[in-house]
Amino acid sequence: MFQNMGIYDRGVRLAAGIVLAILFFTGVLEGTVAIVLGIVGLVLIGTSAIGFCPAYLPFKFSTKSKF
């Protein structure tokens, strides 16, 4: 699988995912919102880890440098 995410995109996603995970695990978020944002946080961390975002494919979008 090729990567379509640049370093800054991955960093922002990782930071947002970590913040959401912290909010989830500390109990700041509750109920359905906690579940939805917990899943979003996991997706952000996962896509950042592998450097691939499936949502970019239909638009042929990439933030990765060509160099």
CNS distance restraints for C-alpha pairs under 8 A (distance, minus, plus):
assign (resid   1 and name CA) (resid  52 and name CA) 7.97 0.50 0.50
assign (resid   2 and name CA) (resid  52 and name CA) 7.05 0.50 0.50
assign (resid   3 and name CA) (resid  50 and name CA) 7.48 0.50 0.50
assign (resid   3 and name CA) (resid  51 and name CA) 5.11 0.50 0.50
assign (resid   3 and name CA) (resid  52 and name CA) 4.83 0.50 0.50
assign (resid   3 and name CA) (resid  53 and name CA) 7.97 0.50 0.50
assign (resid   3 and name CA) (resid  64 and name CA) 7.45 0.50 0.50
assign (resid   4 and name CA) (resid  51 and name CA) 6.41 0.50 0.50
assign (resid   4 and name CA) (resid  52 and name CA) 5.29 0.50 0.50
assign (resid   4 and name CA) (resid  53 and name CA) 6.65 0.50 0.50
assign (resid   4 and name CA) (resid  56 and name CA) 7.64 0.50 0.50
assign (resid   4 and name CA) (resid  61 and name CA) 7.52 0.50 0.50
assign (resid   4 and name CA) (resid  62 and name CA) 4.74 0.50 0.50
assign (resid   4 and name CA) (resid  63 and name CA) 6.13 0.50 0.50
assign (resid   4 and name CA) (resid  64 and name CA) 5.44 0.50 0.50
assign (resid   5 and name CA) (resid   9 and name CA) 6.01 0.50 0.50
assign (resid   5 and name CA) (resid  10 and name CA) 6.33 0.50 0.50
assign (resid   5 and name CA) (resid  48 and name CA) 7.92 0.50 0.50
assign (resid   5 and name CA) (resid  51 and name CA) 5.23 0.50 0.50
assign (resid   5 and name CA) (resid  52 and name CA) 5.87 0.50 0.50
assign (resid   5 and name CA) (resid  53 and name CA) 6.93 0.50 0.50
assign (resid   5 and name CA) (resid  62 and name CA) 5.97 0.50 0.50
assign (resid   5 and name CA) (resid  63 and name CA) 4.90 0.50 0.50
assign (resid   5 and name CA) (resid  64 and name CA) 4.81 0.50 0.50
assign (resid   6 and name CA) (resid  10 and name CA) 6.20 0.50 0.50
assign (resid   6 and name CA) (resid  51 and name CA) 7.55 0.50 0.50
assign (resid   6 and name CA) (resid  62 and name CA) 7.66 0.50 0.50
assign (resid   6 and name CA) (resid  63 and name CA) 4.79 0.50 0.50
assign (resid   6 and name CA) (resid  64 and name CA) 3.78 0.50 0.50
assign (resid   6 and name CA) (resid  65 and name CA) 6.37 0.50 0.50
assign (resid   7 and name CA) (resid  11 and name CA) 6.13 0.50 0.50
assign (resid   7 and name CA) (resid  64 and name CA) 7.25 0.50 0.50
assign (resid   8 and name CA) (resid  12 and name CA) 6.16 0.50 0.50
assign (resid   9 and name CA) (resid  13 and name CA) 6.19 0.50 0.50
assign (resid   9 and name CA) (resid  48 and name CA) 7.91 0.50 0.50
assign (resid   9 and name CA) (resid  63 and name CA) 6.96 0.50 0.50
assign (resid  10 and name CA) (resid  14 and name CA) 6.02 0.50 0.50
assign (resid  10 and name CA) (resid  47 and name CA) 7.77 0.50 0.50
assign (resid  10 and name CA) (resid  48 and name CA) 4.68 0.50 0.50
assign (resid  10 and name CA) (resid  49 and name CA) 7.66 0.50 0.50
assign (resid  10 and name CA) (resid  51 and name CA) 6.69 0.50 0.50
assign (resid  11 and name CA) (resid  15 and name CA) 6.13 0.50 0.50
assign (resid  11 and name CA) (resid  48 and name CA) 7.25 0.50 0.50
assign (resid  12 and name CA) (resid  16 and name CA) 6.13 0.50 0.50
assign (resid  13 and name CA) (resid  17 and name CA) 5.98 0.50 0.50
assign (resid  13 and name CA) (resid  44 and name CA) 5.36 0.50 0.50
assign (resid  13 and name CA) (resid  45 and name CA) 6.58 0.50 0.50
assign (resid  13 and name CA) (resid  47 and name CA) 7.93 0.50 0.50
assign (resid  13 and name CA) (resid  48 and name CA) 6.04 0.50 0.50
assign (resid  14 and name CA) (resid  18 and name CA) 6.10 0.50 0.50
assign (resid  14 and name CA) (resid  44 and name CA) 6.29 0.50 0.50
assign (resid  14 and name CA) (resid  45 and name CA) 5.13 0.50 0.50
assign (resid  14 and name CA) (resid  48 and name CA) 5.78 0.50 0.50
assign (resid  14 and name CA) (resid  49 and name CA) 7.94 0.50 0.50
assign (resid  15 and name CA) (resid  19 and name CA) 6.22 0.50 0.50
assign (resid  16 and name CA) (resid  20 and name CA) 6.22 0.50 0.50
assign (resid  16 and name CA) (resid  41 and name CA) 7.07 0.50 0.50
assign (resid  16 and name CA) (resid  44 and name CA) 7.31 0.50 0.50
assign (resid  17 and name CA) (resid  21 and name CA) 6.09 0.50 0.50
assign (resid  17 and name CA) (resid  40 and name CA) 7.42 0.50 0.50
assign (resid  17 and name CA) (resid  41 and name CA) 4.09 0.50 0.50
assign (resid  17 and name CA) (resid  42 and name CA) 6.41 0.50 0.50
assign (resid  17 and name CA) (resid  43 and name CA) 7.72 0.50 0.50
assign (resid  17 and name CA) (resid  44 and name CA) 5.22 0.50 0.50
assign (resid  17 and name CA) (resid  45 and name CA) 5.26 0.50 0.50
assign (resid  18 and name CA) (resid  22 and name CA) 6.10 0.50 0.50
assign (resid  18 and name CA) (resid  41 and name CA) 6.90 0.50 0.50
assign (resid  18 and name CA) (resid  45 and name CA) 7.27 0.50 0.50
assign (resid  19 and name CA) (resid  23 and name CA) 6.22 0.50 0.50
assign (resid  19 and name CA) (resid  41 and name CA) 7.93 0.50 0.50
assign (resid  20 and name CA) (resid  24 and name CA) 6.08 0.50 0.50
assign (resid  20 and name CA) (resid  37 and name CA) 6.56 0.50 0.50
assign (resid  20 and name CA) (resid  38 and name CA) 6.39 0.50 0.50
assign (resid  20 and name CA) (resid  41 and name CA) 5.36 0.50 0.50
assign (resid  21 and name CA) (resid  25 and name CA) 6.06 0.50 0.50
assign (resid  21 and name CA) (resid  38 and name CA) 6.15 0.50 0.50
assign (resid  21 and name CA) (resid  41 and name CA) 5.97 0.50 0.50
assign (resid  21 and name CA) (resid  42 and name CA) 7.56 0.50 0.50
assign (resid  22 and name CA) (resid  26 and name CA) 5.92 0.50 0.50
assign (resid  23 and name CA) (resid  27 and name CA) 6.31 0.50 0.50
assign (resid  23 and name CA) (resid  28 and name CA) 5.23 0.50 0.50
assign (resid  23 and name CA) (resid  29 and name CA) 5.99 0.50 0.50
assign (resid  24 and name CA) (resid  28 and name CA) 6.30 0.50 0.50
assign (resid  24 and name CA) (resid  29 and name CA) 5.48 0.50 0.50
assign (resid  24 and name CA) (resid  30 and name CA) 7.71 0.50 0.50
assign (resid  24 and name CA) (resid  34 and name CA) 5.95 0.50 0.50
assign (resid  24 and name CA) (resid  37 and name CA) 7.72 0.50 0.50
assign (resid  24 and name CA) (resid  38 and name CA) 6.06 0.50 0.50
assign (resid  29 and name CA) (resid  33 and name CA) 6.71 0.50 0.50
assign (resid  29 and name CA) (resid  34 and name CA) 4.81 0.50 0.50
assign (resid  30 and name CA) (resid  34 and name CA) 4.86 0.50 0.50
assign (resid  30 and name CA) (resid  35 and name CA) 7.82 0.50 0.50
assign (resid  31 and name CA) (resid  35 and name CA) 6.71 0.50 0.50
assign (resid  32 and name CA) (resid  36 and name CA) 6.19 0.50 0.50
assign (resid  33 and name CA) (resid  37 and name CA) 5.96 0.50 0.50
assign (resid  34 and name CA) (resid  38 and name CA) 5.73 0.50 0.50
assign (resid  35 and name CA) (resid  39 and name CA) 6.24 0.50 0.50
assign (resid  36 and name CA) (resid  40 and name CA) 6.27 0.50 0.50
assign (resid  37 and name CA) (resid  41 and name CA) 5.98 0.50 0.50
assign (resid  38 and name CA) (resid  42 and name CA) 6.31 0.50 0.50
assign (resid  39 and name CA) (resid  43 and name CA) 6.23 0.50 0.50
assign (resid  40 and name CA) (resid  44 and name CA) 6.15 0.50 0.50
assign (resid  41 and name CA) (resid  45 and name CA) 6.20 0.50 0.50
assign (resid  42 and name CA) (resid  46 and name CA) 5.99 0.50 0.50
assign (resid  43 and name CA) (resid  47 and name CA) 6.01 0.50 0.50
assign (resid  44 and name CA) (resid  48 and name CA) 6.06 0.50 0.50
assign (resid  45 and name CA) (resid  49 and name CA) 6.12 0.50 0.50
assign (resid  46 and name CA) (resid  50 and name CA) 6.45 0.50 0.50
assign (resid  47 and name CA) (resid  51 and name CA) 5.68 0.50 0.50
assign (resid  47 and name CA) (resid  52 and name CA) 5.52 0.50 0.50
assign (resid  47 and name CA) (resid  53 and name CA) 5.76 0.50 0.50
assign (resid  48 and name CA) (resid  52 and name CA) 7.14 0.50 0.50
assign (resid  53 and name CA) (resid  57 and name CA) 7.47 0.50 0.50
assign (resid  55 and name CA) (resid  59 and name CA) 7.87 0.50 0.50
assign (resid  56 and name CA) (resid  60 and name CA) 6.02 0.50 0.50
assign (resid  56 and name CA) (resid  61 and name CA) 5.03 0.50 0.50
assign (resid  56 and name CA) (resid  62 and name CA) 6.71 0.50 0.50
assign (resid  57 and name CA) (resid  61 and name CA) 6.45 0.50 0.50
